[in-house]
Amino acid sequence: MSDFFLVLLVIFLLFSVFRRYIFVLVMNAVTKGLYKNMNKMQQQQDPNQVKKPDGYVTVEDNITSKKGGVDSNNGEYVDYVEIKD
């Protein structure tokens, strides 16, 4: 019976000493797996889409409103007063 407790104590002590290393190894493996999955999803996103250079801006103007009126899709008119210092 005392041999059982001695073995159990040794296993517990070894686990307590090496648990930080085990934790780091497990976290590294999980991180690598998530990183590979993220890269795979980004590559599958839209291969036909043309990559635009940094700073390129596209403005799509939808001119369907009546002349002289306020289009409800564009928001509402807000009156403001400019304050001079």
C-alpha positions, 0 to 999 in steps of 0.5 A: 500500500505504501508503494502505491502512495509513493508512486502516486506522490512521485507522479504528482511531483513530476507533473507539478514540476513539468506542468508549465512546459506541458502547458507551453507545448500544448498552447504552441500546438493549438496556436499553430493549428489556428494559424494554419486554419486562418491562412487556409480560410484567407486563401479560400476567401475569393481567389478571383478578387484582384488585390488593390494597392494600399491606399486605393479608394473606390467610391460608388455613387448611387444617384437615384434621388429626386432633384431638390429633395432629400433622399431618406437613404442618405440620412437627414438634414441637420442644421448647425451653427459654426462657432468662432473662437 
